[in-house]
Amino acid sequence: MVYKLYGTPGSLYTGKARSYLIKQGIPFENRAAGEARFRAEIVPRTGRWIIPILEADDGSLVQDGSEIIAHFEARGQTRLPAYPDTPRHRLIAQIFELFGGEGLLRPAMHYRWNFDETNRAFLAKDFPAALAPTGASDEAQAEVFAMSSGRMRKAMGQFGVSPESIPAIEASYAQFLALFEAHLAACPYLLGGRPTLGDYGLIAPLYAHLGRDPYPAQMMKQTAFRVWRWTERMNASDQDAGEYGEVAPDLFEDDQVPDTLKALLAFVAEDYLPEVRAYVAYTNDWIARHPNLEAGTNGLPRKQDRGIGLTSFAWRGHEITVAVMPYRIYLLQKIQDVFDAAAPADQAAMSALLAETGLSELLTLRASRRIERRDHLEVWA
């Protein structure tokens, strides 16, 4: 079977799914979201225009990178299991899936859209190549770029990017790169000798935006070479880790967590917990204000809508405002579900690690109602 992966080369979320398929050796074709068939046949089936979408030979669809990974992991036949077997590693992998896809959106958006002198010529070709109808004229491609880039520039504000917050965003990202660079000095992947769910979460922004767009890619190559090599490695079908010698595809022994990884977890606590607190609090208030919220719906006028409002919080000396999306609650639930399903001894080990790294609140910051995914949409349970 050869799957079709509908997305774009510069899509953060497509990059997560693509990397997984490559590393697992799953045969697939990259297909452009601008294809007529995608618009005419795939989008009506998913209920909204969204990527990535994986199509099997029998026509069945899986939408969303997290769901694509879960789809194959459930079969138990992947060559490099993405879900670790040990408790602390399993929890860490889940944390970095959330943080990678959602917690690095500010630098991803800033470094793509606020450096036109370096990025614009590339993006003006890259976006239409994937989004414009096949064979579109230069004028039509320019219109596609103007529309899509305009929408994304506007969306920056909903991720907390503003002239006032930019210095803090740049300092935060530099700190993250330095910490990840230090961690990769001794191992090719987040948890040792093979990629796990956490790597796939991180590759989403670190390749599609920050390792591929001209300005941030050059910055990464110059300031965090090991991280840049990791982005290459995550898009290679083999181990591609020659600089580490012979590396077995094993994770750190005995569920160990090296100090460099604890430092990364502490960074997540400092950088992302304020946002988690804010969007969980807003979500619970929103649920309380909608007592007749119907199960199986998103509670919004249109089923394709993803945000339920805006919330503000203090972050690195600034008051920033972000969109509240139930999808983030869905990924947060996955962390909590791993903990809740664990044996008491394993829960104790996980709790101790979270306490040591300042992340204990990830277990207590819970929405009062669960989010599920049905028919390719996030809905309330």
Buried (B, 14 or more C-beta within 10 A) or exposed (E): EEBBBBBBBBBBBBBBBBBBBBBBEBEBEBBBBBBEEBEEEBBEBBBBEBBBBBBBEEEEBBBBBBBBBBBBBEEEEBEBBBBBEBBBBBBBBBBBBBBBBBBBBBBBBBBBBBBEEBBBEBBBEBBBBBBBBEEBEEEEBBBBBEEBBEEBBEBBBBBBBBEEBBEBBBEBBBEBBBBBBBBBEEBBBBBBBBBBBBBBBBBBBBBBBBBBBBBBBEBBBEEBEBBBBBBEBBBEEEBBBEEBEEBEBEBBEEBEBBEBBBBBBBBBBBBBBBBBBBBBBBBBBBBEEBEEBEEEEBBEEEEEEBBBEEBEBEBBEBEBBBBBBBBBBBBBBBBBEBBEEBEEEBBEBBBEBBEEBBBBEBBEBBBEBBBBBEEBBBBBE
